Amino acid sequence: MEQETRPFVSRFSVEAAFALFTALFGAVIIYGALEFNVGWGDIGPEAGYFPFRVGILITLASLVNLACVVFRHSAPAAGVFLTQEQMRRVVAFAIPVVVLVGVTAVLGLYVAMALYLLFMVGLVGRHRIRVTIAVAISTPVILFVLFEYVFLTPLLKGPLERWLGWY
């Protein structure tokens, strides 16, 4: 129970990091706009006119947001953004997705999807073996037919599809 409520990331740090990120984003827009003329020409605004002003607005709004975050930091509403238990759940979801991407590059999308569903439905979701196998096999088959024959959009295939002649 202690681990469920123990903070992992504070709300202050997330809000401050996002305000800094958006300020940096605005600064990059300003920098890019300065490669062009940011003024008003004979026939209207120059190429950098609007991006420059949008970058200034984004940067200023981000700095105001950062000031509000810092001012509010001492308030009791500042609180927890993510607890350790919530972070454990996020990681438990994210790691299989990263593995799915790696396996997709080697075995192809359909086989990787079947393995991913077998793991997620069976082990993580703890469903019965018949349901797990049905979902892990039927979903890639349905998506294969849908993408390959209905949409005529081939997706990444691996050695199994090549061996079966579906490449």
C-alpha positions in Angstrom: 0.0 0.0 0.0 2.9 2.3 0.8 4.3 1.9 -2.7 0.9 2.8 -4.4 0.9 6.3 -2.9 4.7 7.0 -2.9 5.4 9.7 -5.5 7.5 8.9 -8.5 7.2 12.2 -10.4 5.8 15.4 -9.0 3.3 17.5 -10.8 5.7 20.5 -10.4 8.5 18.7 -12.3 6.2 17.6 -15.2 4.6 21.0 -15.6 7.9 22.8 -15.3 9.6 20.5 -17.8 6.7 20.9 -20.3 6.8 24.7 -19.9 10.5 24.7 -20.7 10.0 22.3 -23.6 7.4 24.6 -25.2 9.6 27.6 -24.6 12.4 25.9 -26.4 10.0 25.0 -29.2 9.0 28.6 -29.5 12.7 29.6 -29.5 13.4 27.2 -32.3 10.5 28.7 -34.3 11.9 32.2 -33.7 15.4 31.0 -34.8 14.1 29.4 -38.0 12.0 32.5 -38.8 15.1 34.7 -38.5 16.5 33.0 -41.6 14.0 35.1 -43.5 12.9 38.7 -43.3 10.5 39.0 -40.4 9.2 42.5 -41.3 6.6 43.9 -43.6 7.5 44.2 -47.3 6.1 46.3 -50.2 3.5 43.7 -51.0 2.7 42.4 -47.4 4.3 40.3 -44.8 7.7 38.7 -45.5 8.3 34.9 -45.3 9.3 35.0 -41.6 6.7 37.5 -40.4 4.1 35.1 -39.1 6.4 32.3 -37.8 8.4 34.9 -35.9 5.4 36.3 -34.1 4.0 32.8 -33.4 7.3 31.8 -32.0 7.3 34.8 -29.7 3.7 34.1 -28.6 4.6 30.4 -27.8 7.7 31.4 -25.9 6.0 34.1 -23.9 3.0 31.9 -23.0 5.5 29.2 -22.0 7.4 31.6 -19.7 4.1 32.7 -18.2 3.2 29.1 -17.6 6.6 28.4 -16.0 6.1 31.4 -13.7 2.7 30.1 -12.7 4.1 26.7 -12.0 6.9 28.1 -9.9 4.5 30.4 -8.0 2.1 27.5 -7.4 4.8 25.1 -6.3 4.6 26.0 -2.7 0.8 25.6 -2.7 -0.7 22.4 -1.3 -2.4 21.6 -4.6 1.1 20.9 -6.2 0.9 17.2 -5.5 1.9 14.0 -7.3 1.7 13.5 -11.0 2.7 9.8 -11.0 3.0 7.3 -8.2 5.4 4.4 -8.2 2.5 1.9 -8.8 1.3 4.0 -11.7 4.8 4.1 -13.2 5.1 0.3 -12.8 1.9 -0.1 -14.8 3.2 2.3 -17.5 6.5 0.4 -17.8 4.6 -2.9 -17.8 2.7 -1.6 -20.9 5.6 0.2 -22.6 8.3 -2.5 -22.5 6.2 -5.1 -24.5 5.4 -2.4 -27.1 9.1 -1.6 -27.5 9.8 -5.4 -27.8 6.9 -5.6 -30.4 8.7 -3.0 -32.5 12.0 -4.9 -32.4 10.4 -8.2 -33.1 8.5 -6.7 -36.0 11.7 -5.7 -37.7 12.9 -9.3 -37.6 9.8 -11.5 -37.9 7.4 -9.1 -39.7 4.3 -7.4 -38.4 1.8 -10.2 -38.4 4.0 -12.7 -36.5 5.1 -10.1 -34.1 1.5 -9.0 -33.5 0.5 -12.6 -32.8 3.3 -13.0 -30.2 2.5 -9.6 -28.7 -1.2 -10.6 -28.3 -0.3 -14.0 -27.0 1.8 -12.3 -24.3 -0.5 -9.4 -23.5 -3.8 -11.3 -23.5 -2.5 -14.4 -21.9 0.0 -13.3 -19.3 -0.8 -9.7 -18.6 -4.6 -10.0 -19.1 -4.7 -13.5 -17.6 -7.4 -14.7 -20.0 -8.2 -18.4 -20.6 -5.8 -20.2 -23.0 -8.6 -20.7 -25.6 -9.4 -17.0 -25.7 -5.8 -16.0 -25.8 -5.0 -18.3 -28.7 -8.1 -17.2 -30.6 -7.3 -13.5 -30.2 -3.6 -14.0 -31.0 -4.3 -15.9 -34.2 -7.5 -14.3 -35.5 -6.4 -10.7 -35.1 -3.3 -10.9 -37.3 -5.2 -13.1 -39.9 -8.1 -10.6 -40.1 -5.7 -7.6 -40.4 -3.7 -9.5 -43.0 -6.8 -10.0 -45.2 -8.0 -6.5 -44.5 -4.7 -4.8 -45.4 -3.4 -7.1 -48.1 -6.6 -7.9 -50.0 -9.2 -5.2 -49.2 -7.0 -2.1 -48.9 -4.2 -3.5 -51.2 -1.7 -2.0 -48.7 1.1 -4.5 -48.0 2.6 -4.2 -44.5 6.0 -5.4 -43.3 6.4 -9.2 -43.7 8.9 -11.5 -42.3 10.4 -15.0 -43.0 7.1 -16.8 -42.3 5.2 -14.9 -45.0 8.1 -15.3 -47.4 8.1 -19.1 -46.7 4.4 -19.3 -47.3 4.7 -17.3 -50.5 2.8 -14.3 -49.3 5.6 -11.9 -49.9 
